[in-house]
């Protein structure tokens, strides 16, 4: 149910928050003491993660609020809004890391200390594990916000991996290779930016009421067409609000039936769809008279009388 979904989403989010808080401190300290730009860039990325987890947490709580007078369709859009703002933060973090690294390549600086590699090794293992856990939860609760949060953990594992490679090259290469650490930071930033963009698009789609996948719409149409008394489904518009779908459909029925009967058919359509697809929150059915099949030689343009129908 809704509550269970909220609890699971929050558990994944809070676990990420706690782990990030610890890792961020460790990375900052190691990066400053051990002269590693890639590690400091990594710490900044973790801070972006912490902020994003807080945004996701608030959005999940808000999205679970029931519909009220001001928000008759519920508060589900809080999730894609959070996902969009978090993705934007990923893009900004990437930009910051690139600028910092480019500035630093030009200046001579000491090579990173070997112990920074141990810190990174631990980070990579922890973060990749966290990514897998949170992604699994996101898939089972179908939340764009929790999915964005999961990718934050994966991008953190990637930045750490890139940093580890850069530091290794700087250490093995010795003099003249100190900049490898900065190059690693730039590569990592590219990965972060790509993920930010990849996550921003679906969130924007949801905010813009982009139709869900043709499979979902097709399934809804098929269920409706199978309902008793339905001649044909004319229009079927579906939009997603958070976890739920809202459907508007135009259904054609026999024009000579009573209003009572057409009302029963409309109800049947709604109940059937909601029964088979639990994530459909509401179905609005508009009844239209079915058009009689016209003889082949009739002109295709409808007469004014017919055009008035519908």
C-alpha positions in Angstrom: 0.0 0.0 0.0 0.8 3.7 0.0 2.2 3.6 3.6 4.4 0.7 2.9 5.7 2.3 -0.3 6.5 5.5 1.7 8.3 3.6 4.4 10.4 1.6 2.0 11.3 4.7 0.0 12.3 6.6 3.2 14.3 3.7 4.5 16.4 3.6 1.3 16.8 7.4 1.4 17.8 7.6 5.1 20.2 4.8 4.8 21.9 6.7 1.9 21.9 9.9 4.0 23.6 8.3 7.0 26.3 6.6 4.9 26.9 9.7 2.9 27.4 11.9 6.0 30.1 9.6 7.2 31.8 9.2 3.9 31.8 12.9 3.0 33.7 13.7 6.2 36.2 11.0 5.5 36.8 12.0 1.9 37.2 15.7 2.7 39.8 15.0 5.4 41.7 12.5 3.3 41.6 14.7 0.2 42.9 17.8 2.0 45.5 15.9 4.1 46.5 13.7 1.2 46.6 16.5 -1.5 44.1 14.8 -3.8 41.8 17.0 -5.9 39.9 14.0 -7.2 39.1 13.1 -3.6 37.9 16.6 -2.7 35.8 16.7 -5.9 34.4 13.4 -4.7 33.5 14.8 -1.3 31.7 17.7 -3.0 29.7 15.2 -5.0 28.8 13.4 -1.8 27.6 16.7 -0.3 25.4 17.2 -3.3 24.1 13.7 -2.5 23.3 14.6 1.0 21.3 17.7 -0.1 19.6 15.6 -2.7 18.6 12.9 -0.3 17.1 15.5 2.0 15.1 16.9 -1.0 14.0 13.4 -2.0 12.9 12.6 1.6 10.8 15.7 1.8 9.3 15.1 -1.6 8.4 11.5 -0.8 6.6 12.6 2.4 4.7 15.3 0.5 3.9 13.0 -2.5 2.2 10.6 -0.1 -0.1 13.3 1.3 -3.7 12.5 0.3 -5.6 14.8 -2.1 -7.0 18.0 -0.6 -9.1 21.0 -1.7 -6.1 22.8 -3.2 -4.6 19.6 -4.8 -7.6 17.5 -5.9 -5.2 15.2 -7.9 -3.0 14.6 -4.9 0.6 15.6 -4.4 2.4 13.1 -6.6 4.2 15.7 -8.7 6.4 16.4 -5.8 8.4 13.3 -6.8 9.3 14.4 -10.4 9.9 17.9 -9.1 12.4 16.6 -6.6 14.0 14.3 -9.3 14.4 17.3 -11.6 15.9 19.5 -9.0 18.3 16.8 -7.9 19.4 16.0 -11.5 20.0 19.7 -11.9 22.3 19.6 -8.9 24.2 16.7 -10.3 24.8 18.8 -13.5 26.0 21.8 -11.4 28.3 19.6 -9.2 29.8 18.2 -12.4 30.5 21.8 -13.7 32.1 22.8 -10.5 34.4 19.7 -10.4 35.5 20.4 -14.0 36.3 24.1 -13.3 38.3 23.2 -10.2 40.2 20.5 -11.9 41.1 22.6 -15.0 42.4 25.4 -12.7 44.5 22.9 -10.8 46.1 21.1 -13.8 48.0 24.3 -14.6 49.5 24.7 -11.2 52.3 22.5 -9.9 51.1 20.6 -6.8 52.4 17.6 -4.8 51.3 14.1 -5.8 48.5 12.6 -3.8 49.4 10.5 -0.7 49.2 6.7 -1.1 46.7 6.3 1.9 44.1 8.1 -0.2 43.7 4.9 -2.2 42.6 2.9 0.8 39.9 5.5 1.6 38.7 5.3 -2.0 38.6 1.5 -2.1 36.3 1.5 0.9 34.1 4.1 -0.6 33.7 2.3 -3.9 32.6 -0.9 -2.3 30.2 0.8 0.1 28.6 3.0 -2.5 28.1 0.4 -5.2 26.4 -1.8 -2.6 24.2 1.2 -1.6 23.4 1.9 -5.2 22.2 -1.7 -5.8 20.0 -1.6 -2.7 18.4 1.7 -3.4 17.8 0.9 -7.0 16.1 -2.3 -6.1 13.8 -0.4 -3.7 13.2 2.3 -6.4 12.1 -0.3 -8.9 9.8 -2.0 -6.5 8.1 1.3 -5.4 8.3 2.9 -8.9 9.6 6.3 -7.7 11.4 8.7 -10.0 12.8 10.5 -7.0 14.2 7.3 -5.3 15.7 6.2 -8.6 17.5 9.5 -8.9 18.8 9.0 -5.4 20.1 5.6 -6.3 22.1 7.0 -9.3 23.7 9.5 -7.0 25.2 6.6 -5.1 26.4 5.0 -8.3 27.9 8.2 -9.6 29.7 8.5 -6.3 31.2 5.1 -6.8 32.3 6.1 -10.3 33.9 9.4 -9.2 35.7 7.4 -6.5 36.9 4.8 -9.0 38.1 7.5 -11.4 39.9 9.2 -8.5 41.6 5.9 -7.5 42.8 5.4 -11.1 44.1 9.0 -11.3 45.9 8.8 -7.9 47.4 5.5 -8.9 48.7 7.0 -12.2 50.1 10.0 -10.3 51.9 7.7 -7.8 53.2 5.2 -10.3 54.2 7.9 -12.9 55.9 10.0 -10.2 57.2 13.5 -11.2 55.2 15.2 -14.0 52.2 12.9 -13.5 50.6 14.8 -10.6 47.9 16.1 -13.0 46.5 12.6 -13.5 44.5 13.2 -10.4 42.8 16.2 -12.0 42.1 14.4 -15.3 40.4 11.7 -13.3 38.3 14.3 -11.6 37.2 15.7 -15.0 36.4 12.2 -16.4 34.3 11.6 -13.3 32.5 14.9 -13.8 31.6 13.8 -17.3 29.9 10.7 -15.9 28.0 12.7 -13.3 26.8 15.2 -15.9 25.6 12.4 -18.2 23.6 10.8 -15.4 22.2 14.1 -14.4 20.8 14.7 -17.9 19.6 11.1 -18.2 17.5 11.5 -15.0 16.3 15.0 -15.8 14.5 13.9 -18.9 12.0 11.4 -17.4 11.3 13.8 -14.6 10.5 16.6 -17.0 8.3 14.3 -19.0 6.3 13.5 -16.0 6.0 17.2 -15.1 4.8 17.9 -18.6 2.2 15.2 -18.6 3.9 13.3 -21.3 1.9 10.1 -22.1 3.2 7.0 -20.5 4.5 4.1 -22.6 2.3 2.9 -25.5 2.1 -0.5 -23.6 0.3 1.1 -20.7 -2.1 3.0 -22.9 -2.7 0.0 -25.1 -3.4 -2.2 -22.1 -6.0 0.3 -20.8 -7.7 0.6 -24.2 -7.9 -3.2 -24.5 -9.5 -3.6 -21.1 -12.1 -0.9 -21.9 -12.9 -2.4 -25.3 -13.5 -5.7 -23.6 -16.1 -4.2 -21.2 -19.7 -5.0 -21.8 -21.7 -2.6 -23.9 -18.7 -0.8 -25.3 -18.7 -0.5 -29.2 -15.4 1.3 -29.5 -12.9 3.3 -27.5 -12.4 6.6 -29.3 -9.9 8.7 -27.3 -7.8 7.4 -24.4 -5.6 10.0 -22.6 -3.4 8.9 -19.8 -1.2 11.0 -17.5 1.0 10.1 -14.5 0.8 11.9 -11.2 3.6 10.6 -9.0 3.0 6.8 -8.7 -0.6 6.9 -10.1 -2.2 7.2 -13.5 -5.3 9.3 -14.4 -7.2 8.2 -17.5 -9.7 10.2 -19.6 -11.4 8.2 -22.2 -14.2 8.6 -24.8 -16.3 5.5 -25.2 -18.8 4.9 -28.0 -22.0 3.0 -27.1 -25.4 2.3 -28.8 -27.0 5.7 -29.3 -30.5 4.3 -28.4 -29.8 3.1 -24.9 -31.0 4.8 -21.7 -28.8 7.2 -19.8 -29.0 4.7 -16.9 -27.6 1.9 -19.0 -24.8 4.1 -20.5 -24.0 5.2 -16.9 -23.7 1.5 -15.9 -21.4 0.8 -18.9 -19.1 3.8 -17.9 -18.9 2.5 -14.4 -18.1 -1.0 -15.6 -15.3 0.4 -17.7 -13.8 2.3 -14.8 -14.1 -0.7 -12.4 -12.6 -3.1 -14.9 -9.6 -0.9 -15.5 -8.9 -0.1 -11.9 -9.4 -3.8 -11.0 -6.7 -4.9 -13.5 -4.3 -2.0 -13.1 -4.1 -0.9 -9.5 -1.8 2.1 -10.2 -4.7 3.7 -12.1 -6.2 6.1 -9.6 -9.2 7.4 -11.6 -10.9 6.9 -14.9 -13.1 9.6 -16.4 -15.4 8.1 -19.0 -17.1 10.3 -21.6 -20.0 8.5 -23.4 -20.5 9.1 -27.2 -23.1 7.6 -29.6 -21.6 5.0 -31.8 -21.6 6.0 -35.5 -23.5 3.7 -37.8 -21.3 2.1 -40.5 -21.9 4.1 -43.6 -22.4 2.5 -47.1 -19.2 2.5 -49.1 -20.4 5.0 -51.8 -21.4 7.6 -49.3 -19.3 10.8 -49.3 -16.7 10.9 -46.6 -17.7 14.4 -45.4 -20.3 14.1 -42.6 -23.6 16.0 -42.9 -24.1 18.9 -40.5 -26.6 16.7 -38.5 -24.0 14.0 -38.0 -21.3 16.4 -37.2 -23.3 17.7 -34.3 -23.0 14.3 -32.6 -20.3 13.8 -30.0 
